[in-house]
Amino acid sequence: MGIAKHRGRFGRVILALLLFPAIVALLSEPCLAGTFLVRTAGEISLALQKALPGDTILLNDGVWIDQYIQFAGNGTEQAPLVLRAQTPGQVVLTGNSRLDISGQWLVVDGLRFEDGALLSGQHVIRFTGRKGDASNSRLTNVAIINYNPKDPSTRYFWVSLFGQNNRVDHSRFEGQNHSGVTVVVWRKPDVRDGHIIEYNHFLNRPLGTGNGFETIRIGTSAEALSDSGTVVQSNLFERTNGDIETVSVKSGDNDIRFNTFRQAAGTVT
């Protein structure tokens, strides 16, 4: 009887040893990220109340008219919060649609803004909003095409970078004919920005009627003696003739490198 009892205990120990790796693996598995399919800017706001780092808010394919999207939240470096088109290029925002990116570790992916127009002083996409300026956030695989008002003197901006360490990449900016910079870094003289603008295609910007038709601008004259630390690299500028300053560098310690200019009459200034 003692031998049987001993064998029973031995068997339970073996079973525990066999199960232990499986239990450890199960406990170490990350929680599955959630996905929220949405159809309006209002539904995006509701989804953000529930979304956690690593979750994806998926915009339903189709035409979105007059939608003000406020993508405000916080992800983490390992688990960013994502706002993504259901199918890249098949979510078309138009009318007076615009987007705020506000918080940290956010990713916007695959949206298309086309044939809309805004009011003077607005921004098609800006890295600031309800949760303040964005940081460590990314705009990728996005297109803004012919987002022009009836009057070319109406001044607004296509992409406005606020905050620190944000990235704009692999996107297409085509056909801007009105006053206002295509991609602009808004900065404070005592803060280093650290943005990256890379692998984008800027094209078909006709000659403007005065100052303010640059394709990229980093700062203004007021901050020209302080460092931004922005990198503009590996972009294609094609027929970007809005302003004599194609890339206007109004700050210090920036890297402008590996870019290609085709049929572009402007300069890096």
N, C-alpha and C positions, 0 to 999 in steps of 0.2 A: 504494500500500500504506500509506503514511503517512497519507493521508486516511482510509482505512478504519479504521486503528487509532485515529485521533483521534475518528472518529464513534462507535466502540465505547465509548470512555471517556466521551464525552458522553452516550451513551444510558444508561450505568450511573449517571451522576450524576443524570440526570433521573428514573430509576427510584427511586433512593434518596430524592430530594426528594419524590416522590409517596408513597412508603411511610412517610416520617418522621412525618406527622401521625397515621397509623393506629397506628404503634408507640407514640408518646407517649400516645395515648388508651388503648391497651391497658394500658400500664404504670401509668397514673394511675387506672385503674378500681379501686375498693375490692374486697377479697376478699368473695365472697358469704358472707353470714351463714348460720350453720348452724341447723337446727331439730332438736330432740330430742323425740320423742313418748314420753311416759312414762305409767305406769299406777299407780304406787305412790310413796310417799315415798322408799323405798329406791332406786327407779330415778332419782328426782330427784337424790339424792346422787351416784349414779354418773355421771349426765349432767354434773353440776357439775365433776367431775374433768376433763372434756374441753372444757367450754364456754369460749368466748372472748368478749371484749367484742363486743356486737352480736348475739350468738346468742340464740335463743329456746328456752326449755324449755316444751313444749306439753303441758298436762294433758289426757289423754284424757277425752272426755265420759263421764259416768256418776256413780254414787254412790260416794264415797270414805269409808270408815268407819274411824274410829280411826287417822287418819294424822297423824303429827307431822312436818310439813314444815320442813326447815331450809334456807332459801334463803340460802346464804352464798357470796358471791363479789364480784367487782369488775368493773364495766363502766367506761366513760368517759363524759364529757359528750356526745360525738358518737355514741357507740355503747354505750348502756346494755345491761346483761344483763337479759333479760326472762323472767318466769314468767307464762304466759298460759293461760287456759282455751281449749280447742279451739274451743268455742262459748261466748260469754259467757252466764253463767247456767246452763249445762248441766253444769258441774262442781260437784257438790253435796257439800260436806264436812260430815260429821255424826259422831255418836258423841262421842268426845273429841278430835276432830281440832283441830289448832291450827297456827299458822304463825309462824316466826321469819324476820325480814328482817335480814340482817347483812352489812355491807360498804359499798360505795359505788357510786353510779350504778346502782341496781337499780330495776326496775319490776315490780309485781305487778298483773295486769289480768284482770278478768272472773270471779273466783271467787265462789262462793256458799256461805256457812256457814249451815246451817239445822237446827233441831230437835236440836241437840247440847247438851252440858253439860260443864263442866270442874270441877276441884277448886278449893278455896279457894286464893287467891293466884296463880292462873295467869292467862294472857292468851290470848284467842282469836288475836289478831295482835299481835306486838310487834316493834319496830324495834331489836332487839338479838339477839345469839346467838353462834354459834361464832366469828365474825370480829369480835366486839365490837359496839359501837353502830353503827347505820346512819347514813350521811350522804348527802345529795343523792339520796335515793331516794323512790319514789312508790308509793302505793297508790291504784288508780283503778278505777272501774267494778265495785266489789265490794259484796256484800250480806252482812249478818249479820242473821238473822231468827230470833227466838224461841230463842236459844241459852241456855236457862235450866235451872238445876238444879231438883230437886224441892223443895228448901228455899230460899225466897227470901233467907234470911239468909246463904247461902253467898256469899262475897265474892270475885269475880274481875272482870277488866277485859276489855272487848271490843277496843279498840285502844289500845296503849300506845306513845307516841312517846318514843324515846330518841335521843341523838345530835343532829345539827344539820342544818338546811336540808332537812327531809323534807316531803312533801306528801301529804295525804289529800283526795281530790276525787272528785266525781261518784259517790258511793257511798250506799247505803241501810242505815240501822241501825234495825231495827224490832222492837218487842215485848220489850225487855229489862225483866224484872220483878224481878231480884235485886239484891242489894247490889253496888256497884262502879261506877265511872265508865264511861260509854260510850266516850269518847275522852279520854285523859288525857296530858298532857305531864309526863314525869318529868324533873326538871332538877337541875343543880348550880348553886349560887349564883354561882360565878365564871365561868360559861360562858353565852354568849348562844345561844339555841336556833334562832331563825329559821325555825320551822315554818310551814306554810300549811295551813289546814283550810278548804276552800271547795267550794261547789256540792254539798253533801251534803243528804240528806233524813233527818232524825231524827224518828221518829214512834212513838206509842203506847207511852209509858213510864208505867205507872200509879204512883200515889202509893206511895212507899217507907215503910218502918217506922222510919226513923231517918236519921241522917247517912250520907252516902256514896252517894246515889242521883243524883248530878249527871249531866247529859248531857255536858258538857265541863268539864274542870278544867285550868288552866294553873299548875302548881307546887303547893306546899303552904305553909303558914304559915312554915315554916322558911326558905324562899327568897323570902318576900314582898317584901323590900326590894331585890332584885336584878332585873335586866332579862332578860326572856325573848325579846322581839321576835317573838312569835307573832302571826300574822294569822288571824282567824276571820271569814270574809266570805262573803256570798251563799249562806248555808245556809238551809234551811227547817226550822223546829222546829214540829212539829205534835203536840199533846197530849203534850208531854214534861213530865209532872207528877211525876216521881219525887222531886224535891227542890225546895225553895224557890229554890235556886241552880241555875238551868238552865245558865248559863255562869258558872263560878266562877273569877275572875281573881285568883290569888294570886302575882302577880309584876308587874313594871313593863314599860313601853314596849311594850304589846300594842295591836293594832288590832282592835276588834270593830265591824264595819261591814256595812251592806247586808244584814243578816239579816232574815228574816221569822219572826214567832211567831204561830201560830194555835192558839186554844183552849189556850194554855199558861199555867199559873198561876204559873210561876217567874219569876225575874229574871236580869238580867246583874249580877253582884255583884262 
